[in-house]
């Protein structure tokens, strides 16, 4: 996840190009700014959310990112932060929690050890 100031083509395309390899298949909703992806090196499939959340013919959906973003928004609604400067921190924490569902204590210790190795 990347915090963006707006969802225009000028903002989104450079970020997509920075983080996603050419040739990668991208699933998105039909937000107008994503239409540019049809003219790039990406394979782009869309889902029209006014019709379905999962395309019954192709299986295209955006449920994974919707779920990830939902967990960040849930923390924000709980009042755990109102500072927009902390949004990226909450996104990072949310991603870490999803990847480390089991043995959180051991995994946080390993993460700290990796970040601050004993010299």
PDB file as gemmi writes it, atoms N, CA and C in Angstrom:
CRYST1    1.000    1.000    1.000  90.00  90.00  90.00 P 1                      
ATOM      1  N   UNK A   1       0.841  -1.189   0.000  1.00  0.00           N  
ATOM      2  CA  UNK A   1       0.000   0.000   0.000  1.00  0.00           C  
ATOM      3  C   UNK A   1       0.876   1.239   0.000  1.00  0.00           C  
ATOM      4  N   UNK A   2       0.407   2.245  -0.695  1.00  0.00           N  
ATOM      5  CA  UNK A   2       1.127   3.508  -0.757  1.00  0.00           C  
ATOM      6  C   UNK A   2       0.117   4.626  -0.522  1.00  0.00           C  
ATOM      7  N   UNK A   3       0.452   5.548   0.353  1.00  0.00           N  
ATOM      8  CA  UNK A   3      -0.399   6.709   0.584  1.00  0.00           C  
ATOM      9  C   UNK A   3      -0.241   7.651  -0.603  1.00  0.00           C  
ATOM     10  N   UNK A   4      -1.360   8.090  -1.179  1.00  0.00           N  
ATOM     11  CA  UNK A   4      -1.312   9.021  -2.301  1.00  0.00           C  
ATOM     12  C   UNK A   4      -2.084  10.283  -1.943  1.00  0.00           C  
ATOM     13  N   UNK A   5      -1.676  11.392  -2.540  1.00  0.00           N  
ATOM     14  CA  UNK A   5      -2.335  12.670  -2.269  1.00  0.00           C  
ATOM     15  C   UNK A   5      -3.634  12.801  -3.046  1.00  0.00           C  
ATOM     16  N   UNK A   6      -3.717  12.100  -4.183  1.00  0.00           N  
ATOM     17  CA  UNK A   6      -4.945  12.090  -4.970  1.00  0.00           C  
ATOM     18  C   UNK A   6      -4.911  10.862  -5.870  1.00  0.00           C  
ATOM     19  N   UNK A   7      -6.004  10.594  -6.574  1.00  0.00           N  
ATOM     20  CA  UNK A   7      -6.089   9.381  -7.399  1.00  0.00           C  
ATOM     21  C   UNK A   7      -6.131   9.708  -8.892  1.00  0.00           C  
ATOM     22  N   UNK A   8      -5.363  10.700  -9.287  1.00  0.00           N  
ATOM     23  CA  UNK A   8      -5.300  11.055 -10.707  1.00  0.00           C  
ATOM     24  C   UNK A   8      -4.296  10.159 -11.425  1.00  0.00           C  
ATOM     25  N   UNK A   9      -4.410  10.131 -12.746  1.00  0.00           N  
ATOM     26  CA  UNK A   9      -3.457   9.360 -13.558  1.00  0.00           C  
ATOM     27  C   UNK A   9      -2.029   9.822 -13.287  1.00  0.00           C  
ATOM     28  N   UNK A  10      -1.842  11.136 -13.208  1.00  0.00           N  
ATOM     29  CA  UNK A  10      -0.496  11.692 -13.010  1.00  0.00           C  
ATOM     30  C   UNK A  10       0.126  11.218 -11.702  1.00  0.00           C  
ATOM     31  N   UNK A  11      -0.690  10.968 -10.693  1.00  0.00           N  
ATOM     32  CA  UNK A  11      -0.189  10.480  -9.411  1.00  0.00           C  
ATOM     33  C   UNK A  11      -0.021   8.968  -9.415  1.00  0.00           C  
ATOM     34  N   UNK A  12      -1.027   8.253  -9.897  1.00  0.00           N  
ATOM     35  CA  UNK A  12      -1.039   6.798  -9.771  1.00  0.00           C  
ATOM     36  C   UNK A  12      -0.075   6.072 -10.703  1.00  0.00           C  
ATOM     37  N   UNK A  13       0.020   6.489 -11.957  1.00  0.00           N  
ATOM     38  CA  UNK A  13       0.837   5.741 -12.911  1.00  0.00           C  
ATOM     39  C   UNK A  13       2.312   5.645 -12.502  1.00  0.00           C  
ATOM     40  N   UNK A  14       2.959   6.741 -12.083  1.00  0.00           N  
ATOM     41  CA  UNK A  14       4.363   6.591 -11.658  1.00  0.00           C  
ATOM     42  C   UNK A  14       4.528   5.651 -10.454  1.00  0.00           C  
ATOM     43  N   UNK A  15       3.563   5.647  -9.543  1.00  0.00           N  
ATOM     44  CA  UNK A  15       3.645   4.754  -8.383  1.00  0.00           C  
ATOM     45  C   UNK A  15       3.484   3.309  -8.829  1.00  0.00           C  
ATOM     46  N   UNK A  16       2.514   3.056  -9.700  1.00  0.00           N  
ATOM     47  CA  UNK A  16       2.328   1.707 -10.227  1.00  0.00           C  
ATOM     48  C   UNK A  16       3.601   1.250 -10.931  1.00  0.00           C  
ATOM     49  N   UNK A  17       4.184   2.105 -11.747  1.00  0.00           N  
ATOM     50  CA  UNK A  17       5.396   1.738 -12.483  1.00  0.00           C  
ATOM     51  C   UNK A  17       6.587   1.518 -11.553  1.00  0.00           C  
ATOM     52  N   UNK A  18       6.614   2.203 -10.422  1.00  0.00           N  
ATOM     53  CA  UNK A  18       7.715   2.044  -9.468  1.00  0.00           C  
ATOM     54  C   UNK A  18       7.647   0.697  -8.738  1.00  0.00           C  
ATOM     55  N   UNK A  19       6.439   0.248  -8.417  1.00  0.00           N  
ATOM     56  CA  UNK A  19       6.296  -0.918  -7.557  1.00  0.00           C  
ATOM     57  C   UNK A  19       5.848  -2.198  -8.259  1.00  0.00           C  
ATOM     58  N   UNK A  20       5.328  -2.100  -9.484  1.00  0.00           N  
ATOM     59  CA  UNK A  20       4.774  -3.280 -10.148  1.00  0.00           C  
ATOM     60  C   UNK A  20       5.541  -3.545 -11.440  1.00  0.00           C  
ATOM     61  N   UNK A  21       6.038  -4.760 -11.592  1.00  0.00           N  
ATOM     62  CA  UNK A  21       6.841  -5.128 -12.759  1.00  0.00           C  
ATOM     63  C   UNK A  21       6.013  -5.118 -14.041  1.00  0.00           C  
ATOM     64  N   UNK A  22       6.611  -4.698 -15.156  1.00  0.00           N  
ATOM     65  CA  UNK A  22       5.920  -4.780 -16.446  1.00  0.00           C  
ATOM     66  C   UNK A  22       5.481  -6.224 -16.717  1.00  0.00           C  
ATOM     67  N   UNK A  23       4.325  -6.375 -17.350  1.00  0.00           N  
ATOM     68  CA  UNK A  23       3.794  -7.700 -17.646  1.00  0.00           C  
ATOM     69  C   UNK A  23       2.929  -8.276 -16.548  1.00  0.00           C  
ATOM     70  N   UNK A  24       2.931  -7.648 -15.369  1.00  0.00           N  
ATOM     71  CA  UNK A  24       2.122  -8.114 -14.251  1.00  0.00           C  
ATOM     72  C   UNK A  24       0.640  -7.918 -14.562  1.00  0.00           C  
ATOM     73  N   UNK A  25      -0.179  -8.859 -14.126  1.00  0.00           N  
ATOM     74  CA  UNK A  25      -1.630  -8.722 -14.275  1.00  0.00           C  
ATOM     75  C   UNK A  25      -2.157  -7.905 -13.107  1.00  0.00           C  
ATOM     76  N   UNK A  26      -2.891  -6.858 -13.429  1.00  0.00           N  
ATOM     77  CA  UNK A  26      -3.471  -5.968 -12.419  1.00  0.00           C  
ATOM     78  C   UNK A  26      -4.987  -6.062 -12.506  1.00  0.00           C  
ATOM     79  N   UNK A  27      -5.620  -6.295 -11.373  1.00  0.00           N  
ATOM     80  CA  UNK A  27      -7.077  -6.265 -11.274  1.00  0.00           C  
ATOM     81  C   UNK A  27      -7.450  -4.968 -10.588  1.00  0.00           C  
ATOM     82  N   UNK A  28      -8.397  -4.238 -11.164  1.00  0.00           N  
ATOM     83  CA  UNK A  28      -8.841  -2.993 -10.531  1.00  0.00           C  
ATOM     84  C   UNK A  28     -10.329  -2.812 -10.741  1.00  0.00           C  
ATOM     85  N   UNK A  29     -10.882  -1.843 -10.020  1.00  0.00           N  
ATOM     86  CA  UNK A  29     -12.242  -1.443 -10.328  1.00  0.00           C  
ATOM     87  C   UNK A  29     -12.170  -0.520 -11.544  1.00  0.00           C  
ATOM     88  N   UNK A  30     -13.268   0.069 -11.905  1.00  0.00           N  
ATOM     89  CA  UNK A  30     -13.286   0.871 -13.126  1.00  0.00           C  
ATOM     90  C   UNK A  30     -13.079   2.368 -12.868  1.00  0.00           C  
ATOM     91  N   UNK A  31     -12.313   2.688 -11.844  1.00  0.00           N  
ATOM     92  CA  UNK A  31     -11.942   4.078 -11.588  1.00  0.00           C  
ATOM     93  C   UNK A  31     -11.256   4.621 -12.841  1.00  0.00           C  
ATOM     94  N   UNK A  32     -11.670   5.792 -13.293  1.00  0.00           N  
ATOM     95  CA  UNK A  32     -11.216   6.342 -14.578  1.00  0.00           C  
ATOM     96  C   UNK A  32      -9.689   6.391 -14.711  1.00  0.00           C  
ATOM     97  N   UNK A  33      -8.994   6.679 -13.647  1.00  0.00           N  
ATOM     98  CA  UNK A  33      -7.534   6.790 -13.720  1.00  0.00           C  
ATOM     99  C   UNK A  33      -6.864   5.466 -14.073  1.00  0.00           C  
ATOM    100  N   UNK A  34      -7.501   4.350 -13.784  1.00  0.00           N  
ATOM    101  CA  UNK A  34      -6.903   3.050 -14.086  1.00  0.00           C  
ATOM    102  C   UNK A  34      -7.008   2.686 -15.563  1.00  0.00           C  
ATOM    103  N   UNK A  35      -7.853   3.385 -16.317  1.00  0.00           N  
ATOM    104  CA  UNK A  35      -8.037   3.061 -17.736  1.00  0.00           C  
ATOM    105  C   UNK A  35      -6.730   3.159 -18.512  1.00  0.00           C  
ATOM    106  N   UNK A  36      -5.813   4.009 -18.081  1.00  0.00           N  
ATOM    107  CA  UNK A  36      -4.517   4.176 -18.750  1.00  0.00           C  
ATOM    108  C   UNK A  36      -3.726   2.860 -18.762  1.00  0.00           C  
ATOM    109  N   UNK A  37      -4.012   1.968 -17.816  1.00  0.00           N  
ATOM    110  CA  UNK A  37      -3.273   0.707 -17.732  1.00  0.00           C  
ATOM    111  C   UNK A  37      -3.474  -0.161 -18.962  1.00  0.00           C  
ATOM    112  N   UNK A  38      -4.558   0.040 -19.706  1.00  0.00           N  
ATOM    113  CA  UNK A  38      -4.783  -0.718 -20.943  1.00  0.00           C  
ATOM    114  C   UNK A  38      -3.711  -0.409 -21.977  1.00  0.00           C  
ATOM    115  N   UNK A  39      -3.121   0.788 -21.887  1.00  0.00           N  
ATOM    116  CA  UNK A  39      -2.131   1.234 -22.878  1.00  0.00           C  
ATOM    117  C   UNK A  39      -0.692   1.073 -22.383  1.00  0.00           C  
ATOM    118  N   UNK A  40      -0.486   0.235 -21.385  1.00  0.00           N  
ATOM    119  CA  UNK A  40       0.856   0.044 -20.825  1.00  0.00           C  
ATOM    120  C   UNK A  40       1.291  -1.398 -21.024  1.00  0.00           C  
ATOM    121  N   UNK A  41       2.386  -1.762 -20.392  1.00  0.00           N  
ATOM    122  CA  UNK A  41       2.896  -3.129 -20.490  1.00  0.00           C  
ATOM    123  C   UNK A  41       2.218  -4.071 -19.506  1.00  0.00           C  
ATOM    124  N   UNK A  42       1.238  -3.589 -18.757  1.00  0.00           N  
ATOM    125  CA  UNK A  42       0.528  -4.412 -17.787  1.00  0.00           C  
ATOM    126  C   UNK A  42      -0.652  -5.116 -18.451  1.00  0.00           C  
ATOM    127  N   UNK A  43      -1.023  -6.263 -17.908  1.00  0.00           N  
ATOM    128  CA  UNK A  43      -2.255  -6.940 -18.299  1.00  0.00           C  
ATOM    129  C   UNK A  43      -3.307  -6.436 -17.314  1.00  0.00           C  
ATOM    130  N   UNK A  44      -4.318  -5.751 -17.814  1.00  0.00           N  
ATOM    131  CA  UNK A  44      -5.267  -5.073 -16.934  1.00  0.00           C  
ATOM    132  C   UNK A  44      -6.674  -5.642 -17.086  1.00  0.00           C  
ATOM    133  N   UNK A  45      -7.227  -6.121 -15.974  1.00  0.00           N  
ATOM    134  CA  UNK A  45      -8.592  -6.623 -15.937  1.00  0.00           C  
ATOM    135  C   UNK A  45      -9.377  -5.783 -14.927  1.00  0.00           C  
ATOM    136  N   UNK A  46     -10.632  -5.499 -15.246  1.00  0.00           N  
ATOM    137  CA  UNK A  46     -11.431  -4.656 -14.350  1.00  0.00           C  
ATOM    138  C   UNK A  46     -12.688  -5.378 -13.888  1.00  0.00           C  
ATOM    139  N   UNK A  47     -13.229  -4.854 -12.810  1.00  0.00           N  
ATOM    140  CA  UNK A  47     -14.510  -5.302 -12.277  1.00  0.00           C  
ATOM    141  C   UNK A  47     -15.383  -4.073 -12.082  1.00  0.00           C  
ATOM    142  N   UNK A  48     -16.618  -4.157 -12.538  1.00  0.00           N  
ATOM    143  CA  UNK A  48     -17.578  -3.076 -12.370  1.00  0.00           C  
ATOM    144  C   UNK A  48     -18.352  -3.353 -11.086  1.00  0.00           C  
ATOM    145  N   UNK A  49     -18.048  -2.620 -10.027  1.00  0.00           N  
ATOM    146  CA  UNK A  49     -18.658  -2.876  -8.732  1.00  0.00           C  
ATOM    147  C   UNK A  49     -20.147  -2.571  -8.687  1.00  0.00           C  
ATOM    148  N   UNK A  50     -20.660  -1.817  -9.643  1.00  0.00           N  
ATOM    149  CA  UNK A  50     -22.107  -1.589  -9.651  1.00  0.00           C  
ATOM    150  C   UNK A  50     -22.846  -2.839 -10.152  1.00  0.00           C  
ATOM    151  N   UNK A  51     -22.113  -3.782 -10.767  1.00  0.00           N  
ATOM    152  CA  UNK A  51     -22.718  -5.023 -11.249  1.00  0.00           C  
ATOM    153  C   UNK A  51     -22.360  -6.223 -10.372  1.00  0.00           C  
ATOM    154  N   UNK A  52     -21.079  -6.350  -9.997  1.00  0.00           N  
ATOM    155  CA  UNK A  52     -20.603  -7.487  -9.198  1.00  0.00           C  
ATOM    156  C   UNK A  52     -19.389  -7.072  -8.384  1.00  0.00           C  
ATOM    157  N   UNK A  53     -19.134  -7.835  -7.334  1.00  0.00           N  
ATOM    158  CA  UNK A  53     -17.879  -7.658  -6.617  1.00  0.00           C  
ATOM    159  C   UNK A  53     -16.841  -8.663  -7.113  1.00  0.00           C  
ATOM    160  N   UNK A  54     -17.318  -9.762  -7.678  1.00  0.00           N  
ATOM    161  CA  UNK A  54     -16.464 -10.741  -8.338  1.00  0.00           C  
ATOM    162  C   UNK A  54     -17.101 -11.020  -9.691  1.00  0.00           C  
ATOM    163  N   UNK A  55     -16.336 -10.857 -10.764  1.00  0.00           N  
ATOM    164  CA  UNK A  55     -16.880 -11.103 -12.096  1.00  0.00           C  
ATOM    165  C   UNK A  55     -17.202 -12.592 -12.229  1.00  0.00           C  
ATOM    166  N   UNK A  56     -18.459 -12.944 -12.501  1.00  0.00           N  
ATOM    167  CA  UNK A  56     -18.833 -14.363 -12.550  1.00  0.00           C  
ATOM    168  C   UNK A  56     -18.208 -15.118 -13.726  1.00  0.00           C  
ATOM    169  N   UNK A  57     -17.726 -14.416 -14.731  1.00  0.00           N  
ATOM    170  CA  UNK A  57     -17.147 -15.079 -15.901  1.00  0.00           C  
ATOM    171  C   UNK A  57     -15.628 -15.198 -15.814  1.00  0.00           C  
ATOM    172  N   UNK A  58     -14.965 -14.147 -15.321  1.00  0.00           N  
ATOM    173  CA  UNK A  58     -13.499 -14.137 -15.303  1.00  0.00           C  
ATOM    174  C   UNK A  58     -12.908 -14.363 -13.915  1.00  0.00           C  
ATOM    175  N   UNK A  59     -13.708 -14.150 -12.869  1.00  0.00           N  
ATOM    176  CA  UNK A  59     -13.196 -14.274 -11.500  1.00  0.00           C  
ATOM    177  C   UNK A  59     -12.447 -13.039 -11.024  1.00  0.00           C  
ATOM    178  N   UNK A  60     -12.371 -11.993 -11.851  1.00  0.00           N  
ATOM    179  CA  UNK A  60     -11.662 -10.769 -11.471  1.00  0.00           C  
ATOM    180  C   UNK A  60     -12.363 -10.137 -10.267  1.00  0.00           C  
ATOM    181  N   UNK A  61     -11.557  -9.740  -9.292  1.00  0.00           N  
ATOM    182  CA  UNK A  61     -12.094  -9.049  -8.110  1.00  0.00           C  
ATOM    183  C   UNK A  61     -11.003  -8.194  -7.487  1.00  0.00           C  
ATOM    184  N   UNK A  62     -11.399  -7.340  -6.577  1.00  0.00           N  
ATOM    185  CA  UNK A  62     -10.449  -6.494  -5.839  1.00  0.00           C  
ATOM    186  C   UNK A  62     -10.596  -6.732  -4.342  1.00  0.00           C  
ATOM    187  N   UNK A  63     -11.085  -7.909  -3.963  1.00  0.00           N  
ATOM    188  CA  UNK A  63     -11.382  -8.184  -2.563  1.00  0.00           C  
ATOM    189  C   UNK A  63     -10.144  -8.145  -1.669  1.00  0.00           C  
ATOM    190  N   UNK A  64      -8.988  -8.561  -2.169  1.00  0.00           N  
ATOM    191  CA  UNK A  64      -7.778  -8.570  -1.338  1.00  0.00           C  
ATOM    192  C   UNK A  64      -7.387  -7.181  -0.882  1.00  0.00           C  
ATOM    193  N   UNK A  65      -7.303  -6.242  -1.816  1.00  0.00           N  
ATOM    194  CA  UNK A  65      -6.907  -4.882  -1.446  1.00  0.00           C  
ATOM    195  C   UNK A  65      -8.017  -4.194  -0.675  1.00  0.00           C  
ATOM    196  N   UNK A  66      -9.278  -4.506  -1.009  1.00  0.00           N  
ATOM    197  CA  UNK A  66     -10.398  -3.928  -0.265  1.00  0.00           C  
ATOM    198  C   UNK A  66     -10.334  -4.365   1.196  1.00  0.00           C  
ATOM    199  N   UNK A  67      -9.995  -5.628   1.422  1.00  0.00           N  
ATOM    200  CA  UNK A  67      -9.870  -6.146   2.782  1.00  0.00           C  
ATOM    201  C   UNK A  67      -8.706  -5.496   3.521  1.00  0.00           C  
ATOM    202  N   UNK A  68      -7.574  -5.354   2.828  1.00  0.00           N  
ATOM    203  CA  UNK A  68      -6.407  -4.716   3.453  1.00  0.00           C  
ATOM    204  C   UNK A  68      -6.715  -3.279   3.847  1.00  0.00           C  
ATOM    205  N   UNK A  69      -7.313  -2.540   2.928  1.00  0.00           N  
ATOM    206  CA  UNK A  69      -7.654  -1.150   3.204  1.00  0.00           C  
ATOM    207  C   UNK A  69      -8.709  -1.084   4.302  1.00  0.00           C  
ATOM    208  N   UNK A  70      -9.648  -2.039   4.306  1.00  0.00           N  
ATOM    209  CA  UNK A  70     -10.686  -2.070   5.331  1.00  0.00           C  
ATOM    210  C   UNK A  70     -10.114  -2.219   6.729  1.00  0.00           C  
ATOM    211  N   UNK A  71      -9.057  -3.026   6.878  1.00  0.00           N  
ATOM    212  CA  UNK A  71      -8.461  -3.195   8.211  1.00  0.00           C  
ATOM    213  C   UNK A  71      -7.778  -1.916   8.688  1.00  0.00           C  
ATOM    214  N   UNK A  72      -7.199  -1.164   7.760  1.00  0.00           N  
ATOM    215  CA  UNK A  72      -6.593   0.125   8.131  1.00  0.00           C  
ATOM    216  C   UNK A  72      -7.696   1.103   8.536  1.00  0.00           C  
ATOM    217  N   UNK A  73      -8.765   1.173   7.747  1.00  0.00           N  
ATOM    218  CA  UNK A  73      -9.866   2.094   8.059  1.00  0.00           C  
ATOM    219  C   UNK A  73     -10.526   1.735   9.389  1.00  0.00           C  
ATOM    220  N   UNK A  74     -10.610   0.431   9.688  1.00  0.00           N  
ATOM    221  CA  UNK A  74     -11.195  -0.018  10.954  1.00  0.00           C  
ATOM    222  C   UNK A  74     -10.421   0.544  12.139  1.00  0.00           C  
ATOM    223  N   UNK A  75      -9.102   0.507  12.048  1.00  0.00           N  
ATOM    224  CA  UNK A  75      -8.265   1.058  13.120  1.00  0.00           C  
ATOM    225  C   UNK A  75      -8.474   2.562  13.249  1.00  0.00           C  
ATOM    226  N   UNK A  76      -8.631   3.231  12.107  1.00  0.00           N  
ATOM    227  CA  UNK A  76      -8.853   4.678  12.136  1.00  0.00           C  
ATOM    228  C   UNK A  76     -10.202   5.009  12.777  1.00  0.00           C  
ATOM    229  N   UNK A  77     -11.235   4.202  12.446  1.00  0.00           N  
ATOM    230  CA  UNK A  77     -12.567   4.438  13.025  1.00  0.00           C  
ATOM    231  C   UNK A  77     -12.582   4.201  14.526  1.00  0.00           C  
ATOM    232  N   UNK A  78     -11.754   3.296  14.996  1.00  0.00           N  
ATOM    233  CA  UNK A  78     -11.689   3.019  16.428  1.00  0.00           C  
ATOM    234  C   UNK A  78     -11.049   4.173  17.186  1.00  0.00           C  
ATOM    235  N   UNK A  79     -10.608   5.171  16.448  1.00  0.00           N  
ATOM    236  CA  UNK A  79     -10.016   6.331  17.104  1.00  0.00           C  
ATOM    237  C   UNK A  79      -8.584   6.127  17.526  1.00  0.00           C  
ATOM    238  N   UNK A  80      -7.949   5.122  16.977  1.00  0.00           N  
ATOM    239  CA  UNK A  80      -6.571   4.862  17.361  1.00  0.00           C  
ATOM    240  C   UNK A  80      -5.622   5.887  16.767  1.00  0.00           C  
ATOM    241  N   UNK A  81      -6.089   6.601  15.770  1.00  0.00           N  
ATOM    242  CA  UNK A  81      -5.323   7.727  15.269  1.00  0.00           C  
ATOM    243  C   UNK A  81      -6.251   8.665  14.519  1.00  0.00           C  
ATOM    244  N   UNK A  82      -5.985   9.927  14.621  1.00  0.00           N  
ATOM    245  CA  UNK A  82      -6.682  10.902  13.787  1.00  0.00           C  
ATOM    246  C   UNK A  82      -5.651  11.724  13.027  1.00  0.00           C  
ATOM    247  N   UNK A  83      -4.403  11.393  13.240  1.00  0.00           N  
ATOM    248  CA  UNK A  83      -3.311  12.125  12.612  1.00  0.00           C  
ATOM    249  C   UNK A  83      -3.038  11.533  11.227  1.00  0.00           C  
ATOM    250  N   UNK A  84      -3.323  12.279  10.149  1.00  0.00           N  
ATOM    251  CA  UNK A  84      -3.093  11.738   8.809  1.00  0.00           C  
ATOM    252  C   UNK A  84      -1.641  11.387   8.542  1.00  0.00           C  
ATOM    253  N   UNK A  85      -0.716  11.981   9.289  1.00  0.00           N  
ATOM    254  CA  UNK A  85       0.702  11.651   9.113  1.00  0.00           C  
ATOM    255  C   UNK A  85       1.005  10.216   9.549  1.00  0.00           C  
ATOM    256  N   UNK A  86       0.108   9.609  10.336  1.00  0.00           N  
ATOM    257  CA  UNK A  86       0.324   8.245  10.808  1.00  0.00           C  
ATOM    258  C   UNK A  86      -0.334   7.191   9.926  1.00  0.00           C  
ATOM    259  N   UNK A  87      -1.041   7.608   8.883  1.00  0.00           N  
ATOM    260  CA  UNK A  87      -1.741   6.665   8.025  1.00  0.00           C  
ATOM    261  C   UNK A  87      -0.797   5.628   7.438  1.00  0.00           C  
ATOM    262  N   UNK A  88       0.339   6.056   6.928  1.00  0.00           N  
ATOM    263  CA  UNK A  88       1.283   5.108   6.330  1.00  0.00           C  
ATOM    264  C   UNK A  88       1.790   4.109   7.370  1.00  0.00           C  
ATOM    265  N   UNK A  89       2.015   4.573   8.586  1.00  0.00           N  
ATOM    266  CA  UNK A  89       2.447   3.686   9.662  1.00  0.00           C  
ATOM    267  C   UNK A  89       1.395   2.622   9.935  1.00  0.00           C  
ATOM    268  N   UNK A  90       0.131   3.021   9.944  1.00  0.00           N  
ATOM    269  CA  UNK A  90      -0.946   2.057  10.166  1.00  0.00           C  
ATOM    270  C   UNK A  90      -1.069   1.080   9.004  1.00  0.00           C  
ATOM    271  N   UNK A  91      -0.816   1.532   7.783  1.00  0.00           N  
ATOM    272  CA  UNK A  91      -0.834   0.622   6.640  1.00  0.00           C  
ATOM    273  C   UNK A  91       0.259  -0.430   6.776  1.00  0.00           C  
ATOM    274  N   UNK A  92       1.449   0.007   7.151  1.00  0.00           N  
ATOM    275  CA  UNK A  92       2.576  -0.915   7.313  1.00  0.00           C  
ATOM    276  C   UNK A  92       2.269  -1.926   8.411  1.00  0.00           C  
ATOM    277  N   UNK A  93       1.740  -1.446   9.528  1.00  0.00           N  
ATOM    278  CA  UNK A  93       1.400  -2.353  10.625  1.00  0.00           C  
ATOM    279  C   UNK A  93       0.340  -3.359  10.197  1.00  0.00           C  
ATOM    280  N   UNK A  94      -0.658  -2.900   9.482  1.00  0.00           N  
ATOM    281  CA  UNK A  94      -1.720  -3.789   9.021  1.00  0.00           C  
ATOM    282  C   UNK A  94      -1.173  -4.886   8.120  1.00  0.00           C  
ATOM    283  N   UNK A  95      -0.284  -4.518   7.193  1.00  0.00           N  
ATOM    284  CA  UNK A  95       0.339  -5.514   6.306  1.00  0.00           C  
ATOM    285  C   UNK A  95       1.174  -6.497   7.107  1.00  0.00           C  
ATOM    286  N   UNK A  96       1.924  -6.002   8.081  1.00  0.00           N  
ATOM    287  CA  UNK A  96       2.751  -6.886   8.916  1.00  0.00           C  
ATOM    288  C   UNK A  96       1.868  -7.871   9.667  1.00  0.00           C  
ATOM    289  N   UNK A  97       0.776  -7.387  10.238  1.00  0.00           N  
ATOM    290  CA  UNK A  97      -0.128  -8.261  10.995  1.00  0.00           C  
ATOM    291  C   UNK A  97      -0.723  -9.357  10.102  1.00  0.00           C  
ATOM    292  N   UNK A  98      -1.071  -9.016   8.853  1.00  0.00           N  
ATOM    293  CA  UNK A  98      -1.635 -10.011   7.934  1.00  0.00           C  
ATOM    294  C   UNK A  98      -0.606 -11.084   7.598  1.00  0.00           C  
ATOM    295  N   UNK A  99       0.645 -10.696   7.459  1.00  0.00           N  
ATOM    296  CA  UNK A  99       1.696 -11.665   7.103  1.00  0.00           C  
ATOM    297  C   UNK A  99       2.155 -12.486   8.300  1.00  0.00           C  
ATOM    298  N   UNK A 100       1.864 -12.025   9.504  1.00  0.00           N  
ATOM    299  CA  UNK A 100       2.377 -12.654  10.716  1.00  0.00           C  
ATOM    300  C   UNK A 100       1.247 -13.013  11.667  1.00  0.00           C  
ATOM    301  N   UNK A 101       0.212 -13.665  11.155  1.00  0.00           N  
ATOM    302  CA  UNK A 101      -0.952 -14.000  11.971  1.00  0.00           C  
ATOM    303  C   UNK A 101      -0.602 -14.965  13.099  1.00  0.00           C  
ATOM    304  N   UNK A 102       0.282 -15.883  12.807  1.00  0.00           N  
ATOM    305  CA  UNK A 102       0.688 -16.885  13.806  1.00  0.00           C  
ATOM    306  C   UNK A 102       1.934 -16.405  14.548  1.00  0.00           C  
ATOM    307  N   UNK A 103       2.035 -16.735  15.803  1.00  0.00           N  
ATOM    308  CA  UNK A 103       3.230 -16.441  16.612  1.00  0.00           C  
ATOM    309  C   UNK A 103       3.656 -14.978  16.509  1.00  0.00           C  
ATOM    310  N   UNK A 104       2.721 -14.070  16.729  1.00  0.00           N  
ATOM    311  CA  UNK A 104       3.035 -12.642  16.593  1.00  0.00           C  
ATOM    312  C   UNK A 104       4.202 -12.221  17.477  1.00  0.00           C  
ATOM    313  N   UNK A 105       4.231 -12.706  18.705  1.00  0.00           N  
ATOM    314  CA  UNK A 105       5.316 -12.302  19.603  1.00  0.00           C  
ATOM    315  C   UNK A 105       6.672 -12.722  19.040  1.00  0.00           C  
ATOM    316  N   UNK A 106       6.791 -13.983  18.650  1.00  0.00           N  
ATOM    317  CA  UNK A 106       8.069 -14.459  18.096  1.00  0.00           C  
ATOM    318  C   UNK A 106       8.442 -13.697  16.830  1.00  0.00           C  
ATOM    319  N   UNK A 107       7.442 -13.409  15.996  1.00  0.00           N  
ATOM    320  CA  UNK A 107       7.714 -12.704  14.748  1.00  0.00           C  
ATOM    321  C   UNK A 107       8.113 -11.253  14.974  1.00  0.00           C  
ATOM    322  N   UNK A 108       7.546 -10.603  15.986  1.00  0.00           N  
ATOM    323  CA  UNK A 108       7.963  -9.218  16.251  1.00  0.00           C  
ATOM    324  C   UNK A 108       9.387  -9.204  16.796  1.00  0.00           C  
ATOM    325  N   UNK A 109       9.731 -10.197  17.613  1.00  0.00           N  
ATOM    326  CA  UNK A 109      11.103 -10.285  18.120  1.00  0.00           C  
ATOM    327  C   UNK A 109      12.075 -10.506  16.952  1.00  0.00           C  
ATOM    328  N   UNK A 110      11.721 -11.394  16.025  1.00  0.00           N  
ATOM    329  CA  UNK A 110      12.563 -11.625  14.847  1.00  0.00           C  
ATOM    330  C   UNK A 110      12.681 -10.360  14.005  1.00  0.00           C  
ATOM    331  N   UNK A 111      11.579  -9.658  13.835  1.00  0.00           N  
ATOM    332  CA  UNK A 111      11.610  -8.421  13.040  1.00  0.00           C  
ATOM    333  C   UNK A 111      12.515  -7.378  13.684  1.00  0.00           C  
ATOM    334  N   UNK A 112      12.432  -7.252  14.988  1.00  0.00           N  
ATOM    335  CA  UNK A 112      13.296  -6.299  15.712  1.00  0.00           C  
ATOM    336  C   UNK A 112      14.749  -6.729  15.589  1.00  0.00           C  
ATOM    337  N   UNK A 113      15.009  -8.024  15.745  1.00  0.00           N  
ATOM    338  CA  UNK A 113      16.377  -8.549  15.638  1.00  0.00           C  
ATOM    339  C   UNK A 113      16.937  -8.270  14.245  1.00  0.00           C  
ATOM    340  N   UNK A 114      16.120  -8.450  13.207  1.00  0.00           N  
ATOM    341  CA  UNK A 114      16.569  -8.197  11.832  1.00  0.00           C  
ATOM    342  C   UNK A 114      16.828  -6.703  11.583  1.00  0.00           C  
ATOM    343  N   UNK A 115      15.988  -5.864  12.188  1.00  0.00           N  
ATOM    344  CA  UNK A 115      16.152  -4.430  11.985  1.00  0.00           C  
ATOM    345  C   UNK A 115      17.334  -3.877  12.769  1.00  0.00           C  
ATOM    346  N   UNK A 116      17.617  -4.465  13.926  1.00  0.00           N  
ATOM    347  CA  UNK A 116      18.687  -3.983  14.802  1.00  0.00           C  
ATOM    348  C   UNK A 116      19.617  -5.137  15.184  1.00  0.00           C  
ATOM    349  N   UNK A 117      20.409  -5.628  14.246  1.00  0.00           N  
ATOM    350  CA  UNK A 117      21.287  -6.769  14.551  1.00  0.00           C  
ATOM    351  C   UNK A 117      22.339  -6.411  15.603  1.00  0.00           C  
ATOM    352  N   UNK A 118      22.659  -7.408  16.413  1.00  0.00           N  
ATOM    353  CA  UNK A 118      23.704  -7.230  17.426  1.00  0.00           C  
ATOM    354  C   UNK A 118      25.047  -7.230  16.707  1.00  0.00           C  
ATOM    355  N   UNK A 119      25.831  -6.227  17.002  1.00  0.00           N  
ATOM    356  CA  UNK A 119      27.130  -6.114  16.348  1.00  0.00           C  
ATOM    357  C   UNK A 119      28.207  -6.750  17.156  1.00  0.00           C  
TER     358      UNK A 119                                                      
END                                                                             
